Amino acid sequence: MAALVRSLHFALLVSWLALTLGVWWAATNSFDTFDAQKNPVASKLFEPASKTKLKGRMAAREVNARIFRAWNRLQIVFCVLLFYLIWRAGPVSGLPLTLAGCLLLIVGVHVFWFSPKIEALGRILTSAEASAGAPALQSEFGRYHGAYVVTDVLKACILAAAIWISPWRGKARGGPSQG
């Protein structure tokens, strides 16, 4: 049973990091997908041509909002699973618990503070862009978005560190345990 718990712990960390990188890729590329100059299909979807860029940005924002809403919920599940697996693994040093606590803190800030503000500001900004205004909103949106990105990069680094120090990393490779 302990070997299964350790393998699941390692797999959870690796999957979480891989999905984080995948979400970054999807969110970054959604704006290119809906950009009429970079994707000719988008120019046909968003007629008339004078509103194509704005409509493309609106669509990309909506797609990203949905991606991050689902992603943040999944990360809460990952946090719960991580603490459960650490608890089931038996006595561990304080470092894995500290890293798990840092992950929980970051995910909590994302879910309950940054994401709701980014989503609300994004919707207001979309309306304001339609009426050609709101540089102050762009600045506030940029600050929250930047803080999210920085803390998400920090989260990825913590996940990489948790994988690196995982005593099960060596066992997952079939080698001696790292510790």
Secondary structure, 3 states (H helix, E strand, C coil): CHHHHHHHHHHHHHHHHHHHHHHHHHHHHHHHHCCCCCCHHHHHHCCCHHHHHHHHHHHHHHHHHHHHHHHHHHHHHHHHHHHHHHHHHCCCCHHHHHHHHHHHHHHHHHHHHHHHHHHHHHHHHHHHHHCCCCHHHHHHHHHHHHHHHHHHHHHHHHHHHHHHHCCCHHHHHCCCCCC
